[in-house]
Structures are given as C-alpha cells and as structure tokens.
Amino acid sequence: MTALDSTPALSKGPTTRGEPMLSIRGLIKHFPVRSKGLVRRKVGDVHAVCDVSFDVYPHETVCIVGESGCGKTTTGRALLNLVPASDGVVMFHGKDLTKLSNKAMRPLRRDMQIVFQDPFASLDPRMTVNEIIAEPLRIHGLYGGSVAGKAKVRELLKQVGLNPEHGNRYSHEFSGGQRQRIGIARALALRPQVLVLDEPVSALDVSIQAGVINLLEDLQGELGLSYVFISHDLSVIRHIADRVVVMYLGKIVETAAVTELFQRPVHPYTQALMSAIPLPDPIKERERKRILLTGDVPSPVSPPTGCRFRTRCPKFANDLNNMQREWCVNVEPALEPKFDDHPAACHFAGARTDILELGEAKDEIHPPLAPWPTTRPSDEVASRPPACLPNDPPREVQRLSDAVVVDEEGQLVEANGDGA
Amino acid sequence: MTTESSLDVNLEKRTDDDGALLTVDNLTVSFPTDDGVVNAVRGVSYVLKPGEALGIVGESGSGKSVSSMAVMGLLPKNAQINGSVRFRGDELLGNTEKEFQRIRGDKIAMIFQDPLTSLNPVYSIGFQIAEAVLAHNDVSKNEARDRAIELLQTVGIPFPEQRIANYPHEMSGGMRQRVVIAIAMANNPDVIIADEPTTALDVTVQAQVLEALEAAREATGAALVLITHDLGIIAGHAERICVMYAGKLVETGSVEDVFYRPRMPYTIGLLGSLPRMDRPTERLTPIKGSPPSMVNMKPGCPFTPRCPMAQPVCDEQEPELLPIGTTDHSSACHFRDEVAKADAMSLFGQSSDDAVLEAPEVTA
C-alpha cells in the first residue's frame, strides 16, 4: 500500500455529489412459494424486497443494514442483476439493468462486482490464487499476454496487502482474513466502479476484520470506488458508511447520512436496533437505555398489513392510542422526509437522542418536518393497496375500538372487542 | 440424585478454596492428531465465586470453548486433560461418567451456541424441560410439567401452557435458545456456563435472549461463565473478564480494569480493532497476522509474531500471568508496566496491510 495512511480515508456525511452512479427505483423481488407434490402450484410469494429506492453516488459508501430475512442480500444481488427483479428500475450509466439480457449485461459487469460473505465458499478450492484472480480478466479478454497478465495479478495481490509470492498457493492455505482479501482482489481485477460487499467482514474475527475494513477504505480512496456495503453490524456501518439504508421485512424504514442517523434515529426499528447492539464499554453499556423488541420478524410470505413493523413496534404497543394505531394497521407508511434529507417510513416517527447518549447533540433537535396525523385515516386512504402488491384486492379497513387487545408479542389479537 | 448426606458434605466443603465455587487450576487440554499434538488449552486457571459473572473472551481457536467443555467433562475420549477443576472443593477431573452426570445440569449447567442442535427434534420442548427436572429431582411428571411452565414463564416465552407442546422446529431461533436457558436453570444450578449463547442470533433477538439469561441468573442465583467473542456482551453482562489467546489467559481482571486500563498488547489491539457505534472512529487499528497454529508451538510468548512491542526476551520466555501491583488485575506480558502508557494507535498503527508473512516482500 502506498502512503495512503496519512490521508483521511473518507469524508463522512453528504459530499459534493453530482449525478448518482446507480439509481434504484421501486425495486421489487418476490420469490414464488410452491406447493409440494407433482404440480408445484404457486401458493404465494416471499416478499423479499418490496419497493426499494435509493441512489449511490460516485465515491460513496451506502450501507444496507437489517436483520436476517430483511432483504438486504436480495437487494444487493438484484441491483447487480444476479437475480432478476420482479419489478423496478436499476439505472446505471443511463441503462436500466433490469431490462438487459445476459449478453447485454456482460460488458457492464466489468463496472459492477461483488464480494461475498463467506470467504471459504466463494473461492474455488481447486484453483490457485493466481488463477482465481486471473479468471475475470480472462473472461473479459483483459488478461493480455502471460507476462502482462501475471504482472496484473501480482499488482492486485499487492494492492490487497497480500504477498504476490503466495499466488501459487491454493485458497485453503490462507486464513479467513487473507481469503477475504483474495475475494476483494478478484472483484477489483476488472477495475469496477461499484462494488457490492455482502457482509464482507461478518465471518472474520475482530482483529482481522479491522484490517479488511481499513483495506476497503484505502481502496476506495485510491480507486474512487462506490460501495454498496451490506451488513447487520451497526458498529461497522457507523465506521464505514456515508449513507445508511435501514431495511425491515423487505422495505426501507429509514435512510440518512451516517452521522445524522446515529445522532437522531427517528424510526422505532432503527432505535431498537441501535439499542440492541452491545457497546464495548462497561460503564456506558450498563447505564444505557434499552428498547427491547418482543417476538420475531414475521414471515415475509404474509407480511402484516399497514406498517410491517407494527407487530413488534414498542411505540405501537405502548405509546399510541387507537386512532393512531388505525394508521399503523391500515395505511402503509410512505418513506417521507422527517428531517432534511432524512426520510423514514413511520406515521408517528420521533427523534430519539438518548440511545447512544450523544448528549451534545440534544440542543440541535428540531421537531420533525412531518407532523403526526391527528384524525383517523379516511377509508379511501386506508383501503389503498400497498405499492408492492398490485394484484391484491382492496382490503377491508379495520376500525379499532377503544379496547385493543395486543398480546405479549405485540400481535393484534382482537381488534374490535369491547374490553379484555 | 443427591442424597441428604452428600448434600451435607457439599455444604461443609463450601468454604474450601476461599469460598470459591469453581476453581480451575492449570488446566491443559491437548488432542493428538496426525499432524502432531494440538495444545488447545495450555494452563488456564481461574476462580469463580458464588453468584459472579465471569466473561471469557477470545478469537476462534483460542481454546475458550474447549476449556469449558473440559470443566463439564464433555470432551471426546482422545483428549488429554491435566490440571485440576474443583467444584466446591471436589475434584471433577477424573470423575466417571456417572459422577459427572450427577453434577451436570444439577450443579453446573451449560448453554450451547446452536439451539437447534442442542434440542432434540423428536420430543416436545415441555418433555425436554421436564426431563431435566426429573433427572435430578424425585417429583411426579405433573410437578415436572408445572415446573416446565414456570421456567418458560421466567425466560419470557408467552403462553407457556400452550408452548410446552411445541417441537423445536416450530419455534424461532430466539425462542429455542430461551428453551435451552430454561432447561439449564431447571435444577437451580450453582454455575451456568454459556458458550456463545447468542452468536447465531440477530441483534434484536440477541438482546431478548441476554435478558432471559439475566432473568435465569436472578431466579437461580447462579454464577455465570459467559464465553463469547463479543466484547460488547462481556461489557454489559460480566463483572470479571478473562482474555484468552492461543490457549492461555493473557489478561484477567474486572471489566473496568481490562476495558479502560488494558495491560497486554493483545487486549489493547483487540479493543482498538473494534469499530464503535457510540462515537465516530477515524481509523481502526488491526492486529497484523493471525493467531499461531496450536500444533508444535514455539517457545516464548505466542503473541510475539503479531506484537509491536516484542523484544528478544519474548521469543525465549513465555510470560506468566502475574498480578499488577496488589490488584486482582493480571496480565501475561514481560512489559506489563510499559504497556500502561501505550495506546492502540501508537502501538498497532492503522495500516491495512496484512504483513507478517514469512516470505520477503518482492520489489516490483
């Protein structure tokens, strides 16, 4: 590595942006669920990704965060056209990738590469490291002669902090961190502009993980890459992201620049996620406020109506009255700005600053731009089908009486009983 | 089954080892393999006091799981175990399987990482909890069933009366792990050993399970040995911490001492390589290289090849775990006094290289 160490790796927060490099609009990916038996009738859909839109600017790191099953990996793959999207647009250099054939897609793959989570499964055990890294060059006809090609591979190995002498070894001779570096070298071989990193450090021990994260920062500074960084670990995200997209059950619930998000998360899910991550600081960790979610993520085959988070939402269970709950049950919250450049999908969003105890930021808190609704949702608004299910029949609007029975998992047990 | 008389003996012996509940003394575990002897644990000593929460932290392969399996007598037959493990003064090593069975689950309980493999798929969870109760208590099946419901309530499973008829596959990962915790606390054990209890779970579920573990501790008053690689979990749930590296404890002390005043370069590096959610970090300080192979280990400090403070003496002599001053904060480093002044950034730098490779760097 060159003298990059002295230069700050990344400027955090919104920078001079220009045109987005990658524009994702209304991305939907449903996987069919088929019945058992001979006919294998389609019996439903797994709503893996529902109406996801965001932009990736040049030289920017966009992090997608969420728990398992929230659709973050599917989003990453769909935007590389590795799984065909059910609907939506992925614009890259003026082309809609979702409409391209495999053949038309191939030259574009040079510009968009992916690094997978498991460095043990993503490298062919029967190829030497040199062959692994040379493979994309050969496929795209960039290897050149054997002298030039070998020099390119050596250069790549050096670039990811590996010893080029070891290029003739097989992947099993390397440690996990080194293997992940090989995966990164392979992805960099074609000099891409966008790198999708799918949980690139989750399988690594912390002391090794730090080296790979530093490497990714250096490479971004050196090569001007855009990253789509998929992770479940908010600590890593706070460190590496410029912009964060929080997903829950296939939908974006909140997105903001990294400092903004950590200073005043507004969506109850983001707040709960932040409070659930343990801090490596004994005094802080013991004194922190903790928002405990009940239950588990619902099945993406039949996501809850209205707001998908409402079944686990502490706000829905504890703070809202029935008029307000009607919004959550019947109306899918749109992703709209709560603060400048800080949209969230919650009818009753409210900033919290006590989760990470960022005391100094408290004075800057302004009331959110979007006020809470004060009346019941009208039938017309409430019966509108959600964006992601165009073929569903109009739904019946649920009216909640004063006594709403919510069980311990926040599931609505009884919607219109008169007392329990 | 514990008879009256043996209970009395136990109570008498409670004062042995200075009131310690579990004393692990110079425990070594090695496995003969085709490549040579793997020295997985190389002399681990710690003392667990009643009701205390002890965290053991280390990276994969540091021997943290193996040392706890040795305490429970769960290692395969080919493992060579030496040293001493005393529970209330009674030596556990060398016990027969039958003697171990009397202690396991009753006095010392264990929670494993993967709840799907530690539960039996063909029995309902109610049966499996009741089984644990019946194994050590002379109660009727109905009483055991009632106890199972009560336990499920404690670990926060809603509608326990209906849930006991469920099979493990009908529950989510977090629910299953709570069932495992319920089984572990079924006999009010004195010690619960939790080996990476939340590693397979999502963070919001992890928080729920840790809450259930705290509830179990509160209900039973058990001491906890919490094994994890996550320093954040240790910070919130342990009072004392042991840092393991290459089969040895390299630093022990209160969590405050070890987190705020680390005295071993490895601990400093580990803390420096953690990205922090509660404050912006400019640059992480990785530890270069990777942990040593546990086969045919070289003499000297095992951290030497990765240690920026290494001196010739580190290659020759393995430092002992010695107390710092008169505190209960100990570290295994020849330069434990000099380390006090160091910080991660100046020690480990911030490069992204993964140097420390054997072959010399080739110049282009």
Interface residues (C-beta under 8 A of the other chain):
Chain A: M1 D5 P8 A9 K12 E67 S68 R154 E155 K158 G161 L162 N163 P164 E165 H166 S175 G177 Q178 R181 D205 V206 S207 I208 Q209 A210 G211 V212 I213 N214 L215 E217 D218 H232 L234 S235 V236 R238 H239 I240 T259 F262 A272 L273 M274 S275 A276 I277 P278 L279 P280 D281 P282 I283 K284 E285 R286 R290 L292 L293 T294 D296 V297 R312 L356 E357 L358 D407 E408 E409
Chain B: E59 S60 P158 F159 S172 G173 G174 M175 D202 V203 T204 V205 Q206 A207 Q208 E211 H229 D230 L231 G232 I233 I234 A235 G236 V255 E256 F259 Y260 G269 L270 L271 G272 S273 L274 P275 R276 M277 D278 P280 T281 E282 R283 L284 T285 P286 I287 K288 S290 G349 Q350 S351 S352 D353 D354 A355 L357 A359 E361 V362 A364
